[in-house]
Amino acid sequence: MKLFGALFILIATTWFGFDLAKQLNARPKQLRQLKSALRSLEAEIMYSHRPLPQIARLLTEQVSKPIASFFDSFATYLEKGQKSAGEAWLLSIEENWRLTALKQGEKEALKQFGQTLGQHDRHTQQKHIVLTLNHLEREEADAVDRQTRYEKMVKSLGFLTGLLLVILLL
């Protein structure tokens, strides 16, 4: 019975360490997806002359979840027509943020961008997208740095914590 309990503790703490490492790994991927979606948004605004709800639907198909969920919510709010583009953007961020591995810095950059969405001409809107992309570039560099520094350590720490608990309890 003790062996079963020890094995359970070891598996649980190891799983916890791998789960934390998975979150560290997910953040840079999601940032790359978000940057790709914003570049597509920029191109669509500048060259396609499609309405914003159509662009948001197109972006939903181009990226994977959880970023796709954000653009799906954004498109839904715009299609209902009850919210401005900025309000729809902010509501979509709040609604889908818990699904992402993104941090507060990215959220603030996206909120600031959302306040300008639909308020300016195409060229000014392009400048705001580029500014947001630059901010996300810095955040991605930080995320990659944190991933390379801590991913292996967190995995090992989960296992070693379990091993320590097992030794202390036996």
Backbone bond lengths (Angstrom), bond angles and torsions (degrees), N, CA, C in turn:
res aa  C-N    CA-C-N  psi(-1)  N-CA   C-N-CA  omega(-1)  CA-C   N-CA-C  phi
1 M - - - 1.450 - - 1.536 110.65 -
2 K 1.355 115.69 -39.74 1.460 119.22 178.22 1.526 110.71 -63.03
3 L 1.312 115.68 -39.15 1.461 120.47 -179.47 1.528 110.64 -63.61
4 F 1.327 115.87 -40.74 1.468 120.08 178.27 1.532 110.38 -63.66
5 G 1.308 117.49 -43.48 1.466 121.82 178.20 1.522 111.74 -64.16
6 A 1.326 116.18 -41.34 1.460 120.53 178.99 1.530 110.83 -64.48
7 L 1.326 114.97 -42.34 1.461 119.66 178.26 1.534 110.92 -63.69
8 F 1.328 116.12 -40.71 1.463 120.71 178.45 1.527 111.26 -62.13
9 I 1.322 117.25 -44.49 1.468 121.69 178.95 1.523 110.21 -62.20
10 L 1.306 116.52 -44.51 1.460 121.38 -179.42 1.530 111.48 -63.48
11 I 1.316 116.75 -43.31 1.471 120.71 179.16 1.531 110.74 -66.33
12 A 1.327 117.20 -42.39 1.466 120.99 -178.01 1.528 111.82 -64.23
13 T 1.319 117.42 -45.75 1.469 119.18 -178.60 1.525 111.46 -70.89
14 T 1.330 116.74 -34.56 1.465 119.78 176.42 1.522 110.12 -65.73
15 W 1.322 115.94 -43.20 1.469 120.42 177.93 1.529 110.27 -61.09
16 F 1.313 117.36 -41.04 1.464 121.35 178.56 1.532 110.75 -61.19
17 G 1.325 116.74 -43.72 1.462 120.52 177.68 1.526 112.27 -62.31
18 F 1.328 116.72 -42.40 1.464 120.11 178.94 1.529 111.30 -68.56
19 D 1.334 116.78 -32.31 1.467 119.85 177.37 1.529 110.92 -67.35
20 L 1.316 116.98 -41.18 1.468 120.18 176.50 1.529 110.55 -64.20
21 A 1.325 117.27 -39.44 1.460 121.03 177.85 1.531 110.66 -64.84
22 K 1.314 116.22 -35.43 1.476 120.72 177.97 1.527 110.68 -63.54
23 Q 1.323 116.90 -39.57 1.462 120.39 177.41 1.526 111.33 -65.77
24 L 1.328 116.22 -39.86 1.469 119.48 176.45 1.521 111.27 -63.22
25 N 1.307 116.97 -33.47 1.456 122.63 179.64 1.526 111.78 -76.43
26 A 1.327 117.32 -32.78 1.465 121.39 -175.60 1.531 112.54 -73.00
27 R 1.301 118.09 -33.43 1.469 120.67 -175.41 1.530 113.29 -59.99
28 P 1.349 120.20 -50.27 1.468 118.42 178.09 1.531 113.28 -61.83
29 K 1.324 116.71 -36.47 1.471 120.23 178.46 1.527 110.87 -63.34
30 Q 1.318 116.18 -45.08 1.461 119.99 -179.30 1.526 111.30 -67.55
31 L 1.318 116.90 -35.32 1.465 119.71 176.65 1.527 110.75 -64.86
32 R 1.326 117.42 -40.64 1.469 120.39 177.36 1.525 110.89 -63.51
33 Q 1.338 116.59 -41.18 1.462 120.25 177.66 1.527 111.23 -63.42
34 L 1.313 115.89 -42.57 1.459 120.88 -179.84 1.522 110.81 -64.50
35 K 1.317 116.96 -42.73 1.473 120.39 177.96 1.522 110.58 -64.11
36 S 1.307 117.18 -40.37 1.461 120.91 177.92 1.535 110.64 -62.96
37 A 1.315 115.86 -41.90 1.465 120.12 178.78 1.528 110.94 -65.12
38 L 1.319 117.43 -40.50 1.467 120.00 178.95 1.528 111.51 -67.74
39 R 1.329 117.10 -34.44 1.477 119.50 175.55 1.519 110.31 -66.13
40 S 1.317 116.63 -40.07 1.469 120.50 176.39 1.523 110.66 -65.20
41 L 1.323 116.34 -40.17 1.464 120.77 176.78 1.520 110.17 -60.11
42 E 1.317 115.81 -43.99 1.467 120.28 178.49 1.524 110.98 -60.19
43 A 1.319 117.32 -47.04 1.462 120.78 -179.72 1.529 111.18 -63.23
44 E 1.315 116.67 -41.53 1.467 119.81 179.79 1.528 111.55 -65.61
45 I 1.316 116.72 -41.53 1.467 120.05 179.30 1.523 110.53 -64.54
46 M 1.323 115.70 -42.51 1.470 119.92 -175.21 1.525 113.21 -74.40
47 Y 1.322 117.78 -36.90 1.465 118.76 -167.85 1.523 116.39 -120.34
48 S 1.318 119.40 -22.58 1.467 118.16 -172.29 1.525 114.12 -93.67
49 H 1.304 117.37 -27.24 1.474 122.42 -178.76 1.535 112.27 61.78
50 R 1.308 116.79 25.53 1.469 121.09 174.87 1.519 108.64 -80.66
51 P 1.325 116.76 155.09 1.474 119.07 174.32 1.534 110.51 -67.98
52 L 1.310 116.27 153.07 1.460 122.55 -176.29 1.533 113.28 -58.54
53 P 1.334 120.13 -39.02 1.471 118.10 177.70 1.536 112.83 -61.25
54 Q 1.324 116.70 -38.07 1.474 120.15 177.85 1.530 110.86 -66.21
55 I 1.319 116.09 -40.62 1.466 120.50 178.55 1.526 109.65 -62.34
56 A 1.321 116.77 -43.44 1.466 120.61 -179.82 1.526 110.94 -63.53
57 R 1.330 117.67 -39.87 1.475 120.78 176.78 1.526 110.67 -63.43
58 L 1.315 116.18 -41.35 1.461 121.03 178.36 1.531 110.56 -61.71
59 L 1.321 116.64 -42.29 1.463 120.90 179.24 1.527 111.68 -66.29
60 T 1.332 116.64 -33.01 1.460 121.04 177.16 1.525 110.40 -59.55
61 E 1.326 116.30 -37.86 1.466 120.80 -179.37 1.524 112.07 -78.00
62 Q 1.334 117.96 -23.88 1.462 121.23 -175.06 1.520 114.03 -84.17
63 V 1.311 117.87 -28.49 1.467 120.48 -177.31 1.525 109.79 -111.88
64 S 1.326 115.46 163.81 1.459 119.39 179.82 1.526 110.17 -98.01
65 K 1.321 114.75 170.37 1.461 120.18 179.49 1.515 109.02 -68.13
66 P 1.269 119.57 150.09 1.456 132.55 5.80 1.536 114.24 -87.78
67 I 1.337 117.75 -7.39 1.466 120.36 -179.74 1.530 109.97 -66.06
68 A 1.326 117.15 -35.01 1.463 121.13 178.36 1.529 110.76 -62.77
69 S 1.323 117.13 -36.36 1.469 120.80 178.79 1.526 110.98 -62.17
70 F 1.314 115.68 -37.75 1.459 120.52 178.54 1.531 110.16 -62.17
71 F 1.328 117.55 -49.15 1.465 120.40 -178.63 1.528 111.95 -69.95
72 D 1.331 117.03 -28.74 1.464 120.34 175.64 1.528 110.53 -65.61
73 S 1.326 116.31 -44.81 1.474 120.28 177.13 1.523 110.72 -63.00
74 F 1.321 115.77 -42.26 1.460 120.87 179.14 1.527 110.67 -59.40
75 A 1.326 116.58 -46.20 1.473 120.80 179.08 1.523 111.06 -63.42
76 T 1.314 117.14 -40.64 1.463 121.01 -179.95 1.524 111.22 -62.29
77 Y 1.335 116.78 -45.81 1.461 119.94 178.33 1.528 111.20 -62.27
78 L 1.320 116.96 -39.97 1.464 120.01 -179.81 1.526 111.34 -68.23
79 E 1.326 116.49 -38.41 1.468 120.10 -178.74 1.521 111.78 -68.17
80 K 1.316 116.92 -31.25 1.467 120.22 176.50 1.522 111.03 -66.60
81 G 1.331 116.36 -29.21 1.454 121.43 175.74 1.512 115.47 76.71
82 Q 1.321 118.43 8.36 1.455 120.53 -177.68 1.524 112.46 -91.19
83 K 1.326 116.98 -13.75 1.457 121.78 -176.42 1.524 110.07 -121.61
84 S 1.331 115.04 151.65 1.464 119.05 172.17 1.524 107.86 -74.39
85 A 1.326 116.44 168.81 1.462 120.39 180.00 1.529 110.40 -60.36
86 G 1.319 117.08 -42.43 1.466 120.64 179.94 1.515 112.47 -64.14
87 E 1.330 116.70 -43.04 1.467 120.51 178.76 1.529 111.11 -65.47
88 A 1.332 116.06 -41.82 1.460 120.31 178.86 1.520 110.82 -63.20
89 W 1.330 116.29 -40.01 1.468 121.57 178.51 1.527 110.60 -61.35
90 L 1.334 116.35 -48.83 1.469 120.66 -178.57 1.525 111.92 -64.50
91 L 1.325 116.90 -41.25 1.462 119.94 177.77 1.523 111.13 -63.86
92 S 1.308 116.85 -38.46 1.467 120.96 178.71 1.525 111.05 -65.66
93 I 1.320 116.25 -39.15 1.466 119.61 177.52 1.529 109.66 -61.88
94 E 1.317 116.62 -50.79 1.459 120.71 -177.38 1.530 111.80 -62.35
95 E 1.317 116.09 -39.12 1.461 121.48 -176.47 1.530 112.43 -69.10
96 N 1.330 117.21 -35.39 1.462 120.71 -172.20 1.517 114.70 -109.56
97 W 1.310 118.43 -0.55 1.462 120.54 -173.39 1.521 113.02 -62.43
98 R 1.309 117.52 -38.02 1.458 120.75 -177.17 1.533 111.91 -66.29
99 L 1.324 117.60 -17.55 1.463 121.18 179.01 1.524 112.71 -80.04
100 T 1.326 116.36 -15.23 1.458 120.71 -174.69 1.527 111.42 -98.21
101 A 1.331 114.42 168.74 1.468 121.29 174.41 1.526 110.24 -102.14
102 L 1.324 116.24 12.21 1.460 121.32 -176.05 1.522 110.94 -76.60
103 K 1.324 115.77 157.96 1.470 122.68 -175.79 1.524 111.12 -104.38
104 Q 1.311 115.15 179.28 1.463 122.53 -176.57 1.527 112.87 -62.24
105 G 1.329 118.24 -35.43 1.465 120.99 179.76 1.522 111.92 -60.76
106 E 1.316 116.39 -42.38 1.468 120.15 177.56 1.528 110.80 -66.94
107 K 1.309 115.44 -38.56 1.469 119.25 -179.61 1.524 110.93 -62.47
108 E 1.323 116.45 -43.46 1.466 120.05 179.81 1.530 111.32 -64.85
109 A 1.330 117.14 -40.90 1.470 120.31 178.42 1.519 110.51 -62.68
110 L 1.325 116.93 -41.66 1.466 120.11 179.71 1.523 111.85 -69.47
111 K 1.321 116.75 -36.36 1.467 119.67 177.12 1.533 110.83 -64.41
112 Q 1.323 116.21 -43.54 1.466 119.70 178.31 1.522 110.97 -61.98
113 F 1.328 115.99 -41.36 1.458 119.57 177.28 1.526 110.72 -63.20
114 G 1.325 116.56 -41.06 1.460 120.92 -179.29 1.521 113.22 -61.02
115 Q 1.330 116.46 -31.47 1.464 119.71 179.23 1.522 111.77 -67.27
116 T 1.326 117.01 -23.24 1.467 120.46 -179.52 1.520 112.62 -96.27
117 L 1.333 117.26 -13.23 1.462 121.39 -174.27 1.525 111.45 -63.82
118 G 1.302 114.88 124.65 1.456 120.84 178.62 1.516 114.54 78.83
119 Q 1.320 119.10 5.08 1.453 122.57 -176.88 1.529 113.70 -98.33
120 H 1.338 116.78 -15.61 1.457 120.54 -172.24 1.521 111.31 -128.67
121 D 1.338 114.84 174.86 1.460 118.91 174.76 1.532 109.70 -72.94
122 R 1.335 116.34 174.76 1.459 120.72 -173.98 1.524 113.16 -61.70
123 H 1.301 117.91 -40.40 1.464 120.19 -176.51 1.530 111.72 -70.35
124 T 1.314 116.89 -39.34 1.464 120.12 176.53 1.526 109.78 -67.59
125 Q 1.342 115.72 -38.77 1.468 119.87 177.74 1.523 110.24 -62.61
126 Q 1.330 116.56 -38.31 1.461 121.07 177.73 1.531 110.70 -61.89
127 K 1.317 116.84 -40.66 1.469 120.25 178.67 1.527 111.34 -62.92
128 H 1.329 116.57 -38.86 1.466 120.06 178.36 1.528 111.05 -67.97
129 I 1.314 117.34 -36.87 1.467 120.47 176.83 1.521 109.91 -64.64
130 V 1.329 116.90 -44.48 1.464 120.74 179.56 1.527 110.56 -62.45
131 L 1.316 117.24 -40.65 1.462 121.03 177.44 1.530 110.51 -61.45
132 T 1.311 117.24 -44.12 1.465 121.43 178.16 1.522 110.84 -64.70
133 L 1.330 116.81 -41.00 1.464 120.46 177.78 1.530 111.51 -61.83
134 N 1.317 116.41 -39.93 1.471 120.07 177.93 1.524 111.12 -62.31
135 H 1.325 115.84 -42.24 1.460 119.86 178.10 1.531 110.31 -63.72
136 L 1.324 116.97 -42.63 1.461 120.63 179.71 1.532 111.82 -67.03
137 E 1.326 116.81 -30.57 1.474 120.65 175.28 1.530 110.24 -61.12
138 R 1.326 115.77 -45.59 1.463 119.95 178.98 1.530 111.12 -63.75
139 E 1.316 115.70 -41.45 1.461 119.89 179.14 1.529 110.98 -65.72
140 E 1.331 116.64 -37.27 1.463 119.80 178.23 1.529 110.86 -65.75
141 A 1.320 116.68 -41.27 1.465 119.94 177.67 1.525 110.36 -60.03
142 D 1.331 116.37 -41.53 1.456 120.82 176.90 1.527 111.04 -64.75
143 A 1.327 117.02 -41.61 1.463 121.05 -179.31 1.522 111.44 -64.90
144 V 1.328 117.19 -41.43 1.461 120.97 178.52 1.520 109.99 -65.80
145 D 1.324 116.62 -40.49 1.458 120.82 178.00 1.524 110.76 -61.05
146 R 1.320 116.41 -46.26 1.469 120.60 179.42 1.523 110.67 -64.47
147 Q 1.317 116.54 -38.40 1.461 120.18 179.73 1.527 110.72 -63.22
148 T 1.333 116.61 -48.55 1.462 119.00 -178.04 1.528 111.58 -66.72
149 R 1.309 116.54 -32.60 1.461 119.89 -178.52 1.516 113.04 -76.35
150 Y 1.318 116.70 -40.76 1.463 119.37 -166.88 1.528 115.71 -111.21
151 E 1.317 119.27 -15.37 1.464 119.99 -173.12 1.532 112.17 -60.53
152 K 1.311 117.14 -51.46 1.462 120.26 -178.90 1.527 110.84 -66.94
153 M 1.323 116.00 -37.65 1.457 120.24 -179.54 1.530 111.09 -63.45
154 V 1.323 117.20 -41.97 1.465 120.97 -177.93 1.528 110.35 -66.36
155 K 1.313 116.62 -39.41 1.470 119.55 177.17 1.527 110.52 -61.61
156 S 1.320 115.24 -48.73 1.467 120.13 -179.17 1.521 111.31 -64.48
157 L 1.310 116.27 -40.51 1.457 120.95 -178.80 1.525 111.50 -63.45
158 G 1.320 117.21 -38.01 1.465 120.23 177.02 1.517 111.27 -60.72
159 F 1.328 116.38 -48.11 1.460 120.56 179.20 1.528 111.04 -64.03
160 L 1.327 116.42 -46.79 1.468 120.12 -176.32 1.526 112.12 -67.02
161 T 1.325 117.10 -33.46 1.470 120.16 175.79 1.520 110.22 -63.92
162 G 1.317 116.07 -42.74 1.462 120.08 176.92 1.511 111.85 -62.81
163 L 1.315 115.43 -42.32 1.464 120.13 178.56 1.526 111.21 -62.45
164 L 1.324 116.82 -42.20 1.460 121.27 177.53 1.526 111.08 -62.03
165 L 1.327 116.47 -44.97 1.484 119.66 178.85 1.523 111.11 -61.62
166 V 1.306 116.15 -41.81 1.473 119.70 179.37 1.517 110.27 -62.15
167 I 1.317 117.13 -45.17 1.469 120.65 -179.73 1.529 110.79 -63.52
168 L 1.324 116.59 -42.10 1.459 119.94 -179.50 1.531 112.37 -67.72
169 L 1.310 117.16 -33.92 1.472 120.18 -177.48 1.527 112.83 -82.82
170 L 1.317 117.01 -21.12 1.473 118.55 -179.81 1.462 110.18 -87.40
